[in-house]
């Protein structure tokens, strides 16, 4: 009788541990799937930024070669020489138009000595003093930025909006060489290897992923199935502890053996599935659940055999 009582307790403990490990494993798998979907979502939103974006700071090369400032300050003419070289020849219609425009501009200016003229001159002097010297790197950067601004699409156009979105996406990217950037690039590469949405290959992949969680058309990891398995485990524990020795206990032991072997077979299938998904932590948990169920089935088998022997002896049907 003492051996039967020990086997009862051992089988009940193993069943309880397997039920707890099973519930924990399902919860961890759901968390892992949710995290993978969130990662794929975030990488899908920022993946286009990995392509070279056309932002205001890098669009200068698109300007014509005649508009690009040269890097040799010695070859740049002085302002007076530049004005002379751009003037039309004397007596030509273009020269007359230039002179008329200059006279009109001079007439529009405030008179000499007026507060408006002094304000204009002070503003021009301040702007000239604030500019970097000719030929300096800062001056060349200003000229390149101005050329890039001239080559930009107009405000509100679709091309300008696309440029701004690409620049914003590039600013939100993690720095080069960081773990987050490498994860984004791996996710983008994995997404690029997938078949397009709606294609037969993509539908076959999705069906294969869904079928790995289905058994005879039932999702074995749904909440309802998990609750049923936990309730069945509790019922078997109670029956194992409260059923009297004899034929009834032998039947309970046989049910526990079938429950443990069937669950272990499904656990082996789940181990292969998690191995394909690359979730090594879940693989270890599923293996632990399978071992606990096999141990419970073995203990229940020994208990059923001894209970049957006890029942065949006189007085063996008493509660043990």
C-alpha positions in Angstrom: 0.0 0.0 0.0 2.9 2.4 0.8 4.3 1.9 -2.7 0.9 2.7 -4.3 0.6 5.9 -2.2 4.0 7.0 -3.3 3.3 6.3 -6.9 0.0 8.2 -6.6 1.8 11.3 -5.3 4.6 11.0 -7.8 2.3 10.7 -10.8 0.2 13.7 -9.5 3.2 15.9 -9.1 4.6 15.0 -12.6 1.2 15.7 -14.1 1.0 19.1 -12.3 4.5 20.1 -13.4 3.9 19.1 -17.0 0.7 21.2 -17.0 2.5 24.3 -15.6 5.3 23.9 -18.1 2.9 23.5 -21.0 1.0 26.7 -20.0 4.2 28.7 -19.6 5.5 27.4 -23.0 2.3 28.5 -24.8 2.5 31.9 -23.2 6.1 32.4 -24.2 5.4 31.3 -27.8 2.6 33.8 -28.1 4.9 36.6 -26.8 7.6 35.6 -29.3 5.2 35.6 -32.2 3.9 39.0 -31.2 7.4 40.4 -30.9 8.4 39.0 -34.3 5.4 40.6 -35.9 6.1 43.9 -34.3 9.8 43.8 -35.5 8.7 42.9 -39.0 6.2 45.8 -38.9 8.8 48.4 -37.7 11.5 47.2 -40.2 8.9 47.3 -43.0 8.2 50.9 -42.2 11.9 52.0 -42.2 13.3 49.6 -44.8 12.8 51.9 -47.8 15.1 54.4 -46.0 18.1 52.1 -46.6 18.1 53.2 -50.2 20.0 56.4 -51.0 17.6 59.2 -50.2 17.4 62.5 -52.0 17.6 65.1 -49.3 18.5 68.7 -49.5 22.0 68.1 -48.2 22.9 65.5 -50.9 21.0 66.7 -53.9 23.7 69.1 -55.0 25.3 66.7 -57.5 22.0 66.9 -59.5 22.7 70.5 -60.4 24.2 71.2 -63.8 27.9 71.2 -64.0 27.9 74.9 -65.0 26.3 75.8 -61.6 28.7 73.9 -59.4 31.2 76.1 -57.6 34.8 75.3 -58.2 37.1 74.4 -55.3 39.9 76.7 -56.5 39.4 80.2 -55.2 42.3 81.6 -57.3 40.3 81.0 -60.5 37.2 82.9 -59.2 37.0 86.4 -60.7 36.5 89.5 -58.5 33.0 91.0 -58.4 33.9 93.9 -60.7 35.4 91.6 -63.3 32.4 89.3 -63.1 30.0 92.2 -63.7 32.0 93.4 -66.7 32.1 89.9 -68.3 28.4 89.5 -67.9 27.5 92.9 -69.5 26.2 93.1 -73.1 28.3 95.0 -75.7 27.8 98.8 -76.0 24.9 99.9 -78.1 23.2 96.5 -78.2 19.5 96.1 -77.2 20.6 93.8 -74.3 22.9 96.6 -73.0 20.2 99.2 -73.3 17.8 96.9 -71.4 20.4 96.4 -68.7 20.9 100.2 -68.3 17.2 100.8 -68.2 16.8 98.1 -65.5 19.7 99.6 -63.5 18.2 103.1 -63.7 14.8 101.9 -62.6 16.4 100.0 -59.7 18.3 103.2 -58.7 15.1 105.3 -58.9 13.3 102.8 -56.6 16.0 103.2 -54.0 15.5 105.7 -51.2 17.4 109.0 -51.6 20.9 109.4 -50.3 21.0 110.2 -46.5 17.5 109.1 -45.8 16.8 106.8 -42.9 15.6 104.0 -45.3 18.8 104.2 -47.4 21.0 104.1 -44.2 19.0 101.1 -43.0 19.5 99.3 -46.4 23.3 100.1 -46.3 23.6 98.8 -42.7 21.8 95.6 -43.6 23.9 95.0 -46.6 27.1 95.7 -44.6 26.0 93.3 -41.8 25.1 90.6 -44.3 28.5 91.0 -46.0 30.4 90.9 -42.7 28.4 87.7 -41.6 29.4 85.8 -44.8 32.4 83.6 -44.8 35.4 84.8 -46.9 35.6 83.9 -50.5 37.2 80.5 -51.2 36.7 79.2 -47.6 35.1 75.9 -46.9 32.1 77.5 -45.2 31.5 79.8 -48.2 31.6 76.8 -50.6 29.2 74.9 -48.4 26.8 77.9 -48.5 27.0 78.0 -52.3 26.4 74.2 -52.6 23.4 74.5 -50.3 22.0 77.3 -52.4 22.6 75.4 -55.6 20.9 72.3 -54.0 17.9 74.5 -52.9 17.5 75.8 -56.5 17.5 72.3 -57.8 14.8 71.1 -55.4 11.2 70.4 -56.6 8.7 73.1 -55.7 7.0 73.1 -52.3 3.9 70.9 -52.2 4.8 68.8 -55.1 4.8 65.0 -54.9 8.6 64.8 -55.6 9.2 67.3 -52.7 7.0 65.3 -50.3 8.9 62.1 -51.3 12.2 63.8 -50.6 11.0 65.0 -47.2 9.7 61.6 -46.2 13.0 59.9 -47.3 15.0 62.4 -45.2 12.8 61.9 -42.2 13.1 58.2 -42.5 16.9 58.4 -42.8 17.1 60.6 -39.6 15.0 58.0 -37.7 17.4 55.2 -38.6 19.8 53.7 -35.9 23.5 54.5 -36.5 25.5 52.4 -38.8 27.0 49.3 -37.2 24.6 49.2 -34.3 22.7 46.1 -33.4 19.4 47.7 -34.1 20.6 48.7 -37.6 21.8 45.2 -38.3 18.5 43.8 -37.2 16.6 46.2 -39.5 18.8 45.1 -42.5 18.4 41.4 -41.8 14.6 41.9 -41.5 14.6 43.9 -44.8 16.7 41.2 -46.5 14.3 38.5 -45.2 11.3 40.5 -46.4 13.0 41.0 -49.8 13.3 37.2 -50.2 9.6 36.7 -49.6 7.3 36.2 -52.6 5.0 39.2 -53.4 1.7 39.6 -51.6 -1.1 37.7 -53.2 1.2 35.3 -55.2 0.7 31.5 -55.1 4.1 31.1 -53.4 3.2 33.6 -50.6 -0.2 31.9 -50.0 1.5 28.5 -49.8 4.0 29.9 -47.2 1.1 31.3 -45.2 -0.8 28.0 -45.4 2.3 26.1 -44.3 2.7 28.4 -41.3 -0.9 28.0 -40.3 -0.9 24.2 -40.8 2.1 23.8 -38.4 -0.2 25.0 -35.6 -3.2 22.9 -36.7 -4.0 19.3 -35.8 -7.1 17.8 -37.6 -8.1 21.3 -38.3 -7.8 22.4 -34.7 -5.4 25.0 -33.4 -3.6 23.1 -30.6 -2.3 26.4 -29.1 -5.6 28.3 -28.9 -6.8 29.5 -25.6 -9.7 27.0 -25.5 -7.4 24.1 -26.1 -5.0 25.2 -23.4 -7.8 25.6 -20.9 -9.2 22.1 -21.7 -5.7 20.6 -21.3 -5.2 22.3 -18.0 -8.6 21.2 -16.7 -8.1 17.6 -17.9 -4.7 17.6 -16.1 -6.4 18.8 -12.8 -9.1 16.1 -13.1 -6.5 13.4 -13.6 -4.5 14.6 -10.6 -7.6 14.5 -8.4 -8.6 11.1 -9.8 -5.1 9.8 -9.1 -5.2 10.9 -5.5 -8.8 10.0 -4.6 -9.6 6.9 -6.6 -9.6 3.7 -4.4 -7.2 0.8 -5.2 -8.6 -1.6 -7.7 -10.1 -1.6 -11.1 -11.0 2.1 -11.0 -7.4 3.1 -10.2 -6.2 0.8 -12.9 -8.4 2.6 -15.4 -7.2 6.0 -14.1 -3.6 4.9 -14.6 -4.4 3.8 -18.1 -6.0 7.1 -18.9 -2.9 8.9 -17.5 -0.6 6.7 -19.7 -2.6 7.5 -22.8 -2.7 11.2 -21.9 1.1 11.4 -21.3 2.1 9.4 -24.4 -0.2 11.4 -26.6 1.0 14.7 -25.2 4.6 13.7 -25.6 4.0 12.8 -29.3 2.6 16.2 -29.9 5.5 17.8 -28.0 7.9 16.1 -30.4 6.0 17.6 -33.3 6.2 21.0 -31.5 9.9 20.7 -31.0 10.5 20.3 -34.7 8.3 23.3 -35.4 10.1 25.5 -32.9 13.4 24.3 -34.3 12.4 25.5 -37.7 11.4 28.9 -36.3 14.8 29.2 -34.5 13.3 29.6 -31.0 15.8 27.7 -29.0 14.4 28.7 -25.6 11.0 27.4 -26.5 12.6 24.2 -27.8 14.1 23.5 -24.4 10.7 24.2 -22.6 8.8 21.8 -25.0 11.4 19.1 -24.4 10.9 19.5 -20.6 7.2 19.2 -21.0 7.6 16.0 -23.1 9.9 14.5 -20.5 7.5 15.3 -17.6 4.6 13.7 -19.5 6.7 10.6 -20.3 7.7 10.3 -16.7 4.0 10.7 -15.6 3.0 8.0 -18.1 5.7 5.7 -16.8 4.7 6.2 -13.2 1.0 5.7 -14.0 1.8 2.5 -15.8 3.6 1.1 -12.8 0.8 2.3 -10.6 -1.9 0.6 -12.8 0.0 -2.7 -12.8 0.5 -2.8 -9.0 -3.1 -1.7 -8.4 -4.3 -4.5 -10.5 -2.2 -7.0 -8.5 -3.5 -5.5 -5.3 -7.1 -5.8 -6.5 -6.6 -9.5 -7.1 -5.6 -10.1 -3.5 -8.2 -10.3 -0.7 -9.0 -6.8 0.8 -7.2 -5.1 -2.0 -10.1 -2.8 -2.9 -9.6 -0.6 0.1 -8.6 3.0 -0.3 -4.9 3.4 -0.3 
